[in-house]
Each structure stands twice: as C-alpha cells, then as structure tokens.
C-alpha cells in the first residue's frame, strides 16, 4: 500500500467514525431533551404548588385580626389562635391527613395530634 492509499483509507475510516458519532450524538439529545422537559415540568409544578400555598397563607394571614399591644393581649391565647390556624391550614392542604400535615408544619405527628386534641380542632 502506498502513501496515497493509506491517506485515503485513513480519511475513509475517519469519515465512517465521524458519521457514527453523529448518529450517536443525534440519538442522545432526544432522550436528554425529553428528560429536560420532564424535569422542567416537575419544577414548574412544584413552583406552582408553592405559590398556591404562599397565596393561601397570605390570604389567611390577612384575615387575622390586628393585635392591640398597647391595650394588652394574652400571649398564650394569641399563640394558640395562630397555631390553630396553621394546623387547620395544613389539614386542609392535606385533606385531613395528619401525618402529611405534620410534615408540612415541620413537627412530629404526635405533637400535631396532641395540639389537635388540646385546641379541640375539628379534623375533616
């Protein structure tokens, strides 16, 4: 084999190798694109749920009566009222599932259950 034949053979092998890598590259982006779309959809859904919860919390917080600190308040009554309201919001959000509500609130299920009993909160 002379030098010209060797160069032609090398360039032919390079072309075949290049076209095979193009095929591999062409196959992979479709899967990656689909996965990116799925990941983006998950992120958007999660963000929408967070925004809905934030909106609900803001609306509920706006319903709370203002405190008259100068006139005097009962600290424990206000804390109980606030806790009751948060617990009811979490229970509504989870359809009454106490374990999920406890996770939302960042407390143990036994703590939530004892507060439900203590504050006489109706669970639907």
C-alpha positions as CSV (number, residue, x, y, z in Angstrom):
1,X,0.0,0.0,0.0
2,X,1.4,3.3,-1.0
3,X,1.1,6.6,0.9
4,X,-1.8,7.9,-1.1
5,X,-3.8,4.7,-0.5
6,X,-3.1,4.9,3.2
7,X,-4.2,8.5,3.4
8,X,-7.4,7.7,1.5
9,X,-8.1,4.7,3.8
10,X,-7.5,6.8,6.9
11,X,-9.8,9.6,5.7
12,X,-12.4,7.0,4.8
13,X,-12.2,5.4,8.3
14,X,-12.3,8.9,9.9
15,X,-15.5,9.7,7.8
16,X,-17.1,6.5,9.0
17,X,-16.2,7.1,12.6
18,X,-17.4,10.7,12.3
19,X,-20.8,9.6,10.8
20,X,-21.2,7.0,13.6
21,X,-20.5,9.6,16.3
22,X,-23.0,11.9,14.6
23,X,-25.6,9.1,14.8
24,X,-24.8,8.6,18.5
25,X,-25.0,12.3,19.2
26,X,-28.3,12.6,17.3
27,X,-29.8,9.8,19.3
28,X,-28.8,11.1,22.7
29,X,-30.2,14.7,22.6
30,X,-33.7,13.4,22.0
31,X,-33.6,11.5,25.3
32,X,-31.9,14.4,27.0
33,X,-34.4,16.8,25.6
34,X,-37.3,14.7,26.8
35,X,-35.7,14.4,30.2
36,X,-35.1,18.1,30.4
37,X,-38.8,18.8,29.5
38,X,-39.9,16.3,32.2
39,X,-37.6,17.9,34.8
40,X,-38.8,21.4,33.8
41,X,-42.4,20.3,34.1
42,X,-41.7,18.8,37.6
43,X,-40.0,22.1,38.6
44,X,-42.9,24.2,37.3
45,X,-45.5,22.0,39.0
46,X,-43.6,22.2,42.3
47,X,-43.3,26.0,42.0
48,X,-47.0,26.4,41.2
49,X,-47.9,24.4,44.3
50,X,-45.5,26.5,46.4
51,X,-47.0,29.7,45.0
52,X,-50.6,28.4,45.7
53,X,-49.6,27.6,49.3
54,X,-48.0,31.0,49.7
55,X,-51.0,32.8,48.3
56,X,-53.3,30.8,50.6
57,X,-51.1,31.6,53.6
58,X,-51.0,35.3,52.7
59,X,-54.8,35.4,52.3
60,X,-55.3,33.7,55.6
61,X,-52.8,35.9,57.3
62,X,-54.6,39.0,56.0
63,X,-57.8,37.7,57.7
64,X,-56.1,37.7,61.1
65,X,-57.3,40.4,63.4
66,X,-54.7,43.1,64.2
67,X,-53.2,42.9,67.7
68,X,-53.8,45.7,70.2
69,X,-50.5,45.5,72.1
70,X,-51.0,48.8,73.9
71,X,-54.4,47.6,75.1
72,X,-52.8,44.4,76.3
73,X,-53.0,40.9,74.8
74,X,-53.0,37.4,76.2
75,X,-49.8,36.0,74.7
76,X,-50.8,32.3,75.1
77,X,-54.3,33.0,73.6
78,X,-52.7,34.6,70.5
79,X,-50.2,31.8,70.2
80,X,-53.0,29.2,70.4
81,X,-55.1,31.1,67.9
82,X,-52.1,31.2,65.5
83,X,-51.2,27.5,66.0
84,X,-54.8,26.5,65.5
85,X,-55.0,28.5,62.3
86,X,-51.7,27.0,60.9
87,X,-52.8,23.5,61.8
88,X,-56.2,23.9,60.1
89,X,-54.5,25.3,57.0
90,X,-52.1,22.2,56.9
91,X,-55.0,19.8,57.5
92,X,-57.0,21.5,54.7
93,X,-54.0,21.3,52.4
94,X,-53.5,17.5,53.1
95,X,-57.2,16.6,53.1
96,X,-57.1,15.8,56.8
97,X,-54.1,13.6,56.7
98,X,-52.3,14.3,60.0
99,X,-49.0,12.7,59.1
100,X,-48.7,14.8,55.9
101,X,-49.9,17.9,57.8
102,X,-47.2,17.3,60.4
103,X,-44.5,17.1,57.7
104,X,-45.8,20.3,56.2
105,X,-45.6,22.1,59.6
106,X,-42.2,20.5,60.4
107,X,-43.4,18.9,63.6
108,X,-43.8,15.3,64.7
109,X,-47.2,13.6,64.1
110,X,-47.6,13.0,67.8
111,X,-47.1,16.7,68.5
112,X,-49.7,17.6,65.9
113,X,-52.1,15.1,67.3
114,X,-51.7,16.4,70.9
115,X,-52.3,20.0,69.7
116,X,-55.4,18.9,67.8
117,X,-56.7,17.4,71.0
118,X,-55.6,20.3,73.2
119,X,-57.0,23.0,70.9
120,X,-60.1,20.9,70.1
121,X,-59.5,21.2,66.3
122,X,-62.1,19.5,64.1
123,X,-60.4,17.2,61.6
124,X,-62.4,16.5,58.4
